[in-house]
Amino acid sequence: MSEDELKQIESVVRKVVREEQRANLPPVIQGDKGAAEILRIEPSAMKMRRRNGFYREGKDFYKKGGIIFYDTDALLNSERIHNGN
C-alpha cells in the first residue's frame, strides 16, 4: 500500500471518528475546562487559544451570564484545522 493510500485511509478514519464524536456530544460545551476535555488539551491551553483569537466570540463561542459556551462543531472543526488534518 502506498503512502498516499495510507493517508487517504487515515483521513477517512478521522472523519468517521469526528462524526461519531459529534453524535455523542451536546450542541454546546460549557467552559474552557469542558472544551479542553473534548479536545484532550489542558484548560489553560483552551483559555490561551480563546484569548489569542483562535476561537472567536460570536462564532466559536458565546458568553451568557459570564459563562462561556463553545459550539461543539466549531471545536471539532477547529481542532482538525489546528492539527493540519
N, C-alpha and C positions, 0 to 999 in steps of 0.2 A: 504494500500500500504506500502511495506516495505521500510526501509531506503535505501537499495541498489537500489531498483527500482526508488526511487526518485532521487538518484544520477545519475543513467543512463539517466533519462529524462532530468535532468539539463545539463548533458554533451551534449546530442543531441541538446538541445536548444542553448547552447553556440556555438556549431559547426555551426548551421544554421545562427546564428547572425554573426559570423565571416565571413562566406561565403557571406552573404549579404553586410557586410562592404566592403569586397574585391571588390565586383561587382560595388560598388558605389564610389570607390576611384581610383585616378590615380595610375600608377605603381610606382611612386616615390613621396616622400613628401619632400618639401624644408624646411630646417632649423629645429632647436630644437623646436621653437615655433609651427611650423606646425605639427611636430611629436607629441608634447605634447598634442595638441588639439585632435588629433586622439585617443591618449591613455587616455585622460582625466586626465592628471597629469600636474604639474607645469613645465614651460620651464626650470627652474633651476634643477628640478629633471631629466629631459631628458638630460641636459648637464652633470650632475653628472654621470648618467648611461654611457654616451659615454666616459667620461674621465676616469671612473673607469674600463673600458673594458667590460662592459655588452654588449655594441654594438661595433662591430669590423669594423674598416675601411677596405674596400675592400670586406667585406662580407655583413654587415648590412647597411653600408652607404659608400658613396664616397664623395670626395671634388672636386669641379670644380670651378676654379677661386675664391677660398676662401669660396665658398658657400657649405654647407653640404646638401646632398641629401640622404634621407633614403629610402630603399627599403620597400614598403608597406607590402609585405608578411613577411619580416623579422620583422617588427614592430609588426604585429598582432600575429605572431608565438611566438616571444619572450615575449610578454605580457602574453600570455597563460602560458608559462613556468614560468614567474615571479610570476604569481598568483597561480601556482601549479595546473592548470587545464589541 
